[in-house]
């Protein structure tokens, strides 16, 4: 027989005063030196799983919609990485990659099942040289309902519109708090207006997920 | 140098092997629930006893149904966000986001599909809409809990194949998203004496539960939120202890042979 046990829990929280201070801007970074991450931006898609031909039969990561995850570890070398919805109905989307020297590819999963279907893009993932005093930020566009978006990160305007299912080039922005402003190109409808924290010589992907006029989530993830 | 903070965070009700889902997710020091759905959430047909002849239950009533009972049983705030006649695929999923944004609920109970079944919307559209609301709830920091639909009977018996299909979609969604499922359909199947003319429904109308039916729904949801398998041999006793009531007050019957467990769930177990 089971018994109900009311437990009054005491939570102990240690806040460390050491370190560089400041947040990571919402980013989350796995411990893997080489790894991959899925950006699941499709609002009507179940979680997606990531696997690699280098680890046959193993799911190395499962990612929910708009979930900020770290990088799942990948071995170095040539391999095919695959993304598929956990119900098996979307994908697999396969990408051949050569992983070396701390490469960490990201796959943007986007679209709507109900209308045009789901697709996936492998985002550029070579390591950047970032000047001191700056961070690098790019925009990954997965918000359905906007064929292209435009905007700025801090004082830097995006040099070109960003198409649905793609990412912009990296912009170098001054470290600290910065404002990400994005609008739909067609009618300047505001998609997000979000302050984020970026740290010195770090690279980030700001990903917009969901669907305009329903729910859009903006997340800054450390690359 | 570290600074130590100690604070009283919450009261967690823990069972021998399962844990309550009633947790303060948003840190506002309270646990609250949003019950989202259609007329079966609003509580149409409530207040009518088994045996009453009901051709069409009144739609003039105030909200009641299982959310009101749940609030009493659990002692937490439960907001009734049921809109009679609403389809999930039409207006429901949009309203869901608005309702969540205007609520501080930690848990979103989702029971929708009766009107979609009535209008025979496609299974894929229902599946996609259900996934949209699940994703929206999770992205907004709420715990989605899915509720299956009571099987229609009486005059609405022809709707059964459609509601059964939607119930299987809810089971699939719970499985693939690893979410809790309050299996109302199974509770009706174990508890009704005759599922085609179930005494938990207003008859002969056959779609909306009566007072007894809403009791069964509230108890089934309570068990899910407490992490209790209401269909197990000890389920009713465990729930009675959790709720502080007599076991004789638990109206949901167990499913000892497992015969009413969905075939879909068994298949998914092999996924």
Boltz contact constraints between the chains, C-beta under 6 A:
constraints:
  - contact:
      token1: [A, 2]
      token2: [B, 15]
      max_distance: 6.0
  - contact:
      token1: [A, 2]
      token2: [B, 16]
      max_distance: 6.0
  - contact:
      token1: [A, 2]
      token2: [B, 238]
      max_distance: 6.0
  - contact:
      token1: [A, 4]
      token2: [B, 241]
      max_distance: 6.0
  - contact:
      token1: [A, 4]
      token2: [B, 242]
      max_distance: 6.0
  - contact:
      token1: [A, 5]
      token2: [B, 14]
      max_distance: 6.0
  - contact:
      token1: [A, 6]
      token2: [B, 13]
      max_distance: 6.0
  - contact:
      token1: [A, 7]
      token2: [B, 12]
      max_distance: 6.0
  - contact:
      token1: [A, 7]
      token2: [B, 14]
      max_distance: 6.0
  - contact:
      token1: [A, 8]
      token2: [B, 11]
      max_distance: 6.0
  - contact:
      token1: [A, 9]
      token2: [B, 9]
      max_distance: 6.0
  - contact:
      token1: [A, 9]
      token2: [B, 12]
      max_distance: 6.0
  - contact:
      token1: [A, 11]
      token2: [B, 9]
      max_distance: 6.0
  - contact:
      token1: [A, 13]
      token2: [B, 5]
      max_distance: 6.0
  - contact:
      token1: [A, 14]
      token2: [B, 2]
      max_distance: 6.0
  - contact:
      token1: [A, 15]
      token2: [B, 3]
      max_distance: 6.0
  - contact:
      token1: [A, 16]
      token2: [B, 2]
      max_distance: 6.0
  - contact:
      token1: [A, 17]
      token2: [B, 1]
      max_distance: 6.0
  - contact:
      token1: [A, 43]
      token2: [B, 132]
      max_distance: 6.0
  - contact:
      token1: [A, 43]
      token2: [B, 135]
      max_distance: 6.0
  - contact:
      token1: [A, 44]
      token2: [B, 128]
      max_distance: 6.0
  - contact:
      token1: [A, 44]
      token2: [B, 131]
      max_distance: 6.0
  - contact:
      token1: [A, 44]
      token2: [B, 132]
      max_distance: 6.0
  - contact:
      token1: [A, 46]
      token2: [B, 131]
      max_distance: 6.0
  - contact:
      token1: [A, 46]
      token2: [B, 176]
      max_distance: 6.0
  - contact:
      token1: [A, 46]
      token2: [B, 177]
      max_distance: 6.0
  - contact:
      token1: [A, 65]
      token2: [B, 135]
      max_distance: 6.0
  - contact:
      token1: [A, 66]
      token2: [B, 139]
      max_distance: 6.0
  - contact:
      token1: [A, 86]
      token2: [B, 176]
      max_distance: 6.0
  - contact:
      token1: [A, 87]
      token2: [B, 176]
      max_distance: 6.0
  - contact:
      token1: [A, 113]
      token2: [B, 128]
      max_distance: 6.0
  - contact:
      token1: [A, 114]
      token2: [B, 128]
      max_distance: 6.0
  - contact:
      token1: [A, 215]
      token2: [B, 97]
      max_distance: 6.0
  - contact:
      token1: [A, 215]
      token2: [B, 136]
      max_distance: 6.0
  - contact:
      token1: [A, 217]
      token2: [B, 139]
      max_distance: 6.0
